[in-house]
Amino acid sequence: MGLGLRKLPDHFEEKYGYRPLLAESFSDPKLHEGTIYKAGNWTPLGFSKGFKRHKIEFYVDEESPKKYWV
């Protein structure tokens, strides 16, 4: 995961013409503690509100907040 994150800015710039300033990801604390994010030096910023994107309803409340990492 760390190697992919280090290569991301170069690949992104090659495809879109500019470098990203930030990467974000979410993890489900009910399934795991986010150890891979901790090992990759990601910073936890808190939790989402627990909604997921849905085609018809736009957002559906799953009542399952995810941990937000940058």
C-alpha positions in Angstrom: 0.0 0.0 0.0 2.9 2.4 0.8 4.5 1.8 -2.6 1.3 2.4 -4.4 0.8 5.6 -2.5 4.3 6.8 -3.3 3.8 6.1 -7.0 0.3 7.7 -7.1 1.4 11.3 -7.7 3.5 10.4 -10.7 0.9 8.2 -12.3 -1.9 10.7 -11.6 0.1 13.6 -13.1 1.0 11.5 -16.2 -2.7 10.9 -16.8 -4.4 14.1 -15.7 -1.6 16.8 -16.0 -1.3 17.7 -12.3 -0.2 16.2 -9.0 -2.7 15.4 -6.2 -2.1 17.1 -2.9 -3.9 14.6 -0.7 -5.0 11.0 -0.8 -8.0 9.8 1.3 -9.4 6.4 2.2 -12.0 4.9 4.6 -11.9 1.8 6.7 -14.6 -0.1 8.6 -13.7 -0.3 12.3 -16.1 -3.2 12.7 -14.0 -5.3 10.4 -10.4 -4.2 11.2 -8.5 -1.6 13.2 -6.8 0.0 10.2 -3.3 -1.4 10.9 -2.3 -1.2 7.3 -3.1 2.6 7.3 -1.1 3.0 10.6 1.9 1.2 9.1 1.7 3.3 6.0 1.8 6.6 8.1 -1.8 7.6 7.2 -3.4 10.1 9.5 -6.9 9.3 11.0 -9.1 12.4 10.9 -12.3 10.9 12.5 -15.3 9.1 11.3 -17.8 9.5 8.5 -21.5 10.0 9.2 -22.3 6.4 8.1 -24.0 7.1 4.8 -23.3 5.3 1.6 -23.8 6.4 -2.0 -26.8 4.8 -3.7 -28.0 5.3 -7.3 -31.7 5.7 -6.7 -31.8 7.2 -3.2 -28.6 9.1 -3.6 -27.5 8.5 0.0 -28.6 5.7 2.3 -27.9 5.8 6.0 -26.2 2.5 6.9 -25.6 3.6 10.5 -22.1 2.3 10.1 -19.5 5.1 10.3 -16.2 4.5 8.6 -12.8 5.7 9.9 -11.5 8.5 7.6 -7.8 8.5 6.7 -5.5 10.9 4.8 
